[in-house]
Amino acid sequence: MAEILGSPPQLIRLRKLKFAVRVDGSYLWVLGCAADLPDTSCQHFLDHLMGLFCFYNGPLGQAYEERLGEELDQAWEKYVRHLQHNTSDLHRIFSSLWAMDKTKVDPLLLLKAALILQTCQRALHVLAGCILYKGLVVSTQLPPSLTAKVLLQEADPKGPPANGVQPQEQESIQLPPEASCLPQGVQITPVYLLEKEAAALRDFPLEWMARSPGGAAAASAAIAHRPGRMPLVRMVLYVHRVRGLVLALLAEECFAESEGSIQDVHHSSLASLNGLEVHLKETLPRDGPASAKSSYGFAHYDSIQNVLTTNFLPAASPQDQHFLRAVSLIHTDFDQLPLASEITVRNASTAVYACRNAVHETYFQQLGSPLRNSGAPNPRDNAFTLPTKAKQKLLKHGVNLLL
């Protein structure tokens, strides 16, 4: 097909399935998705899967040369399971992160989370990080692509082994004898970043590099170039779990060898993390997203932060299927029609209004018993009132469609 088309195909459609395809040297990455998933979403999922594998295992060819096939098979199962079970149908359409609804949390708690990250950032070799709570992003200093990869840590219910290092990583990460027993709940894992990702992080926290004469030199030496392989920068991921709360920090590789830096991060954040976890548990609604759902449903996608805000439950009910189908169709149309800014779709039982600008897409559905659609334009059809209702109802969710 590459010879016929002049370039490798990126998407192959069959009747009930579609396959996103990427060529990587002598390897093919292929991901099969349901036919009703938007094309762009299927391709984004494959990109995310590729990113997860390389982040935790390094270049594809190198990983298959140096590690057992059974071990990599288990890794694939873990990544696919994470994509399947840690996203709702709406999140799959947008390939988005699941962030905490900031309208339900005391702003002081969000400020506290941001301050915890800033405090950790002052430790030698620490670059940036994020805080997660029960699969939700509370606060992050990382770009969306890295935050999405770090979210895999929240999905690990077993937690770290006694000494904090995964068995397959015992030989690949060198801890000094005095630091071999990490603090309780702490795990350090080697990870790999793209050069541009590493450069962006190193440009962000200049504070510790300014204090460390050897900081810049150590950073540049961490880049591993191998012929025919993707150049990746080896770093480490510090993860501290406090019940449902996760602190994840990206740091230079030498951080794992610095007992002082590890202890600085742990001691400076432990009390604050415990307090934040208690307050979040007491503050967040116990009934989850359903508490915000009343006579309407909505989804608001921020394409810059890659975050989705919605009042639909993670598991879609039969009544939600009309909304999901409409969102999938309109999201595809928006991708193919860059000049379109508003679209309303209607069937016999419901209507969905959507609008978008350069950075946001918003979808709104009025629930209840709508006027039946006779097939001819009807001035009393509630589909014509959806734009006004969306502007009014979504203000309390922090979504402003009036601009």
C-alpha positions in Angstrom: 0.0 0.0 0.0 2.9 2.3 0.7 4.2 1.7 -2.8 0.8 2.4 -4.3 -0.1 5.5 -2.2 3.4 6.9 -1.9 3.3 6.8 1.9 2.2 4.2 4.5 -1.5 4.2 5.4 -2.4 5.7 8.7 -6.0 4.2 8.9 -7.5 1.1 7.5 -11.3 0.6 7.7 -13.2 -2.6 7.6 -17.0 -3.1 8.1 -16.9 -3.4 11.9 -13.4 -2.4 12.8 -10.8 0.2 11.9 -7.1 0.0 12.4 -4.7 2.9 13.1 -1.3 2.2 11.7 2.2 3.7 12.4 5.5 2.7 10.8 8.6 2.7 13.0 11.6 1.5 11.1 11.2 -2.3 10.7 8.2 -2.3 13.2 4.5 -1.7 12.6 2.3 -0.3 15.4 -1.3 -1.3 14.8 -4.3 -0.7 17.0 -7.8 -2.0 16.3 -10.8 0.1 17.4 -14.6 0.0 17.0 -15.8 1.4 13.7 -18.0 4.1 15.4 -15.0 5.6 17.2 -13.9 8.8 15.3 -10.9 8.3 13.1 -8.9 11.0 14.9 -9.6 9.3 18.3 -8.4 5.9 17.0 -5.2 7.5 15.8 -4.7 9.4 19.1 -5.2 6.2 21.1 -2.4 4.5 19.1 -0.1 7.5 19.6 -0.9 7.3 23.3 -0.2 3.6 23.4 3.1 4.1 21.6 4.0 6.9 24.1 3.2 4.7 27.1 5.4 1.9 25.8 8.4 4.1 25.0 8.0 6.1 28.2 8.3 3.0 30.4 10.5 0.7 28.2 12.6 2.9 26.0 12.9 2.5 22.2 10.9 -0.3 20.7 13.8 -2.2 19.1 16.0 -1.8 22.1 13.3 -3.1 24.4 12.8 -6.3 22.4 16.5 -6.9 22.2 17.1 -6.5 25.9 14.0 -7.8 27.6 12.0 -11.1 27.6 9.0 -11.3 25.3 6.8 -12.6 28.1 7.7 -9.5 30.2 6.8 -7.2 27.3 3.6 -9.0 26.7 2.5 -8.3 30.2 3.4 -4.6 29.7 1.2 -4.5 26.6 -1.7 -6.0 28.5 -1.3 -3.4 31.3 -1.2 -0.5 28.9 -4.2 -1.6 26.9 -6.2 -2.4 30.1 -5.3 1.1 31.3 -6.7 2.6 28.1 -9.9 0.5 28.2 -10.8 0.7 31.9 -9.6 4.2 33.0 -11.6 6.2 30.5 -15.3 6.7 29.9 -16.9 6.6 26.4 -16.6 10.3 26.2 -12.9 10.3 27.2 -12.3 7.7 24.5 -13.8 10.0 21.8 -11.6 12.9 22.8 -8.6 10.9 24.1 -8.6 13.3 27.0 -7.4 13.3 30.6 -9.9 13.0 33.5 -9.4 16.1 35.7 -11.0 16.9 38.9 -14.1 19.2 38.6 -12.7 22.4 40.2 -16.2 23.7 40.9 -16.6 21.0 43.5 -13.3 21.5 45.3 -12.2 24.3 47.7 -9.8 26.5 45.7 -7.5 26.4 48.7 -7.0 22.6 48.2 -6.0 23.2 44.6 -3.6 25.9 45.8 -2.2 23.5 48.4 -1.6 20.8 45.7 0.3 23.4 43.5 2.4 24.5 46.5 3.4 20.8 47.2 4.6 20.5 43.7 6.6 23.7 43.9 8.2 22.7 47.2 9.3 19.3 45.7 10.7 21.2 42.7 13.2 22.8 44.9 14.9 19.5 45.6 18.1 18.9 43.6 17.5 17.2 40.2 13.6 17.3 40.4 12.1 18.8 37.3 8.3 18.8 37.5 5.4 16.6 38.6 1.7 16.1 39.2 -0.7 15.1 41.9 -3.5 12.6 41.2 -6.5 11.5 43.3 -8.5 8.4 42.4 -7.7 8.7 38.8 -8.3 12.4 38.6 -5.7 15.1 37.9 -5.6 17.5 40.9 -2.7 19.6 39.8 0.0 19.2 37.2 3.2 21.0 36.0 3.6 18.5 33.2 2.3 18.9 29.6 -0.8 16.8 28.8 1.1 14.1 27.0 3.4 13.4 30.0 0.5 13.7 32.5 -1.4 11.0 30.5 1.6 8.7 30.8 2.1 9.3 34.5 -1.6 8.5 35.1 -0.7 4.8 34.6 0.8 4.9 38.1 -2.5 5.6 39.6 -3.9 2.5 38.1 -1.5 0.2 39.9 -3.4 -1.0 43.0 -0.6 -3.2 44.3 1.7 -0.3 45.0 5.5 -0.6 45.1 7.3 -3.6 46.6 9.1 -3.4 49.9 12.2 -1.6 48.6 10.3 0.6 46.2 11.9 -0.8 43.0 10.1 -3.0 40.5 11.7 -6.5 40.1 12.5 -6.0 36.4 14.2 -2.7 37.2 16.6 -4.0 39.9 19.5 -4.2 37.5 18.7 -1.2 35.4 18.6 1.4 38.2 21.5 1.9 40.5 20.6 3.1 44.1 23.4 3.7 46.6 23.4 1.2 49.5 22.2 3.7 52.0 19.2 4.6 49.7 18.2 1.1 48.6 15.4 1.0 51.1 13.1 3.8 50.1 10.5 5.4 52.4 7.2 3.6 52.7 4.9 4.1 49.8 7.7 5.5 47.5 8.7 3.9 44.2 11.4 5.1 41.7 11.1 3.9 38.1 13.4 4.6 35.1 11.5 6.3 32.3 12.4 7.7 28.8 11.3 11.1 27.4 11.6 12.5 23.9 14.4 15.0 23.6 11.9 17.9 23.1 10.0 16.8 26.2 13.1 16.7 28.3 14.3 20.1 27.0 10.9 21.7 27.9 11.1 20.3 31.4 14.7 21.5 31.9 13.8 25.0 30.7 11.0 25.1 33.2 12.7 24.6 36.6 15.9 26.5 36.2 16.2 27.1 40.0 18.1 23.9 40.9 20.3 24.0 37.8 21.3 27.5 38.8 22.3 26.2 42.2 24.1 23.1 40.8 27.3 23.8 38.7 27.1 20.3 37.2 23.4 20.4 36.5 23.5 21.3 32.9 26.4 18.9 32.1 24.6 15.9 33.7 21.4 16.8 31.8 23.1 16.7 28.4 24.9 13.4 29.1 21.7 11.6 29.8 20.7 11.6 26.1 21.3 8.2 24.5 21.8 8.1 20.8 21.8 4.8 19.1 22.0 4.3 15.3 18.6 3.7 13.8 16.8 4.2 17.1 14.6 7.0 18.4 16.8 9.3 20.6 15.3 9.3 24.1 16.4 10.9 27.3 16.6 8.6 30.3 15.1 10.0 33.6 13.4 8.6 36.7 9.8 8.8 38.0 9.4 9.3 41.7 6.0 8.0 42.9 4.6 8.4 46.4 1.2 6.9 47.2 -0.8 8.1 50.2 -4.0 6.0 50.0 -6.0 7.4 47.0 -3.5 10.2 46.5 -0.4 9.9 44.2 2.5 12.4 44.0 4.5 11.7 40.8 7.7 13.6 40.0 10.0 13.5 37.0 13.7 14.0 37.8 17.1 13.6 36.3 18.5 10.1 36.4 21.1 11.0 39.1 18.2 11.8 41.5 17.9 8.0 42.2 21.5 8.0 43.4 21.0 11.0 45.7 19.8 9.9 49.1 19.6 13.6 50.2 17.4 14.6 47.4 15.0 11.6 47.9 14.8 12.4 51.6 14.3 16.1 51.0 11.3 15.4 48.7 9.8 12.8 51.1 10.1 14.9 54.3 9.0 18.1 52.7 5.8 16.6 51.2 4.7 13.8 53.5 2.6 15.8 56.0 1.1 18.0 53.3 0.1 15.0 51.2 -1.6 13.3 54.2 -3.5 16.5 54.9 -4.5 17.0 51.3 -5.7 13.4 51.0 -7.9 13.8 54.1 -9.4 17.1 52.9 -10.1 15.8 49.4 -11.8 12.7 50.8 -14.0 14.9 53.0 -14.7 17.6 50.3 -15.5 15.6 47.1 -19.1 14.5 46.6 -19.6 10.9 47.5 -22.0 10.3 44.6 -19.5 11.4 42.0 -20.4 13.2 38.7 -24.1 12.2 39.0 -24.6 15.0 41.6 -24.2 17.6 38.9 -26.5 16.0 36.5 -30.1 17.4 36.4 -32.2 18.2 33.4 -29.3 18.4 31.0 -26.0 16.7 30.0 -22.9 18.4 28.7 -19.3 17.7 27.7 -16.6 20.4 27.5 -13.3 19.6 25.9 -10.2 21.8 26.4 -7.8 20.8 23.5 -4.9 22.8 25.0 -4.9 21.1 28.5 -6.4 17.9 26.9 -9.0 17.9 29.7 -12.7 16.9 29.6 -15.4 18.3 31.9 -18.7 16.5 31.9 -21.7 15.6 34.2 -22.2 12.2 32.5 -21.3 9.1 34.5 -18.2 7.0 33.4 -20.5 4.1 32.5 -23.0 5.2 29.8 -26.6 4.4 30.3 -28.9 3.5 27.4 -30.3 7.0 27.5 -26.8 8.4 27.0 -26.1 6.5 23.8 -27.8 9.2 21.7 -25.6 11.9 23.2 -22.4 9.8 22.7 -23.3 9.0 19.0 -24.0 12.7 18.4 -20.7 13.8 20.0 -18.8 11.3 18.0 -20.3 12.5 14.7 -19.9 16.2 15.5 -16.4 15.8 16.7 -15.5 14.1 13.4 -17.2 16.9 11.5 -15.3 19.6 13.5 -12.1 17.8 12.6 -13.0 17.7 8.9 -14.6 21.2 8.7 -12.1 23.6 10.3 -14.3 26.6 9.6 -17.5 25.2 11.3 -18.2 26.7 14.7 -21.7 25.5 15.6 -23.6 22.3 14.8 -26.9 21.0 16.0 -28.0 17.4 15.3 -31.5 16.0 15.8 -33.2 12.6 15.7 -36.8 11.7 16.6 -36.1 11.6 20.4 -33.4 14.2 21.2 -31.2 17.0 20.0 -27.6 17.9 20.7 -26.0 21.3 20.3 -22.2 21.8 19.8 -20.0 24.8 19.5 -16.2 25.2 19.3 -13.5 27.8 19.1 -9.7 27.5 18.7 -9.2 25.8 22.0 -12.6 24.4 23.2 -15.4 22.1 22.1 -18.7 22.1 24.0 -21.7 19.7 23.6 -25.1 20.2 25.3 -28.2 18.0 25.5 -31.5 18.9 27.1 -32.9 15.8 28.9 -36.5 15.0 29.4 -39.3 14.5 26.9 -38.6 16.7 23.8 -41.1 17.6 21.2 -41.3 14.9 18.6 -39.6 15.6 15.3 -42.0 15.3 12.4 -39.3 15.6 9.8 -40.3 19.2 8.8 -38.9 22.4 10.5 -41.0 23.3 13.6 -40.4 26.7 15.2 -41.4 25.1 18.6 -38.8 22.4 18.4 -36.6 22.7 21.5 -33.5 22.1 19.3 -33.6 25.8 18.4 -33.4 26.9 22.1 -30.4 24.7 22.9 -27.7 27.4 22.3 -29.4 29.8 24.7 -29.9 27.1 27.4 -26.3 25.9 27.0 -25.0 29.4 27.6 -27.1 29.8 30.8 -26.7 26.3 32.3 -23.0 25.9 31.8 -21.9 29.1 33.5 -22.1 27.3 36.9 -19.7 24.7 35.7 -17.1 27.4 34.8 -17.9 27.1 31.0 -18.5 30.5 29.5 -20.1 30.3 26.0 -21.1 34.0 26.0 -17.9 35.3 24.5 
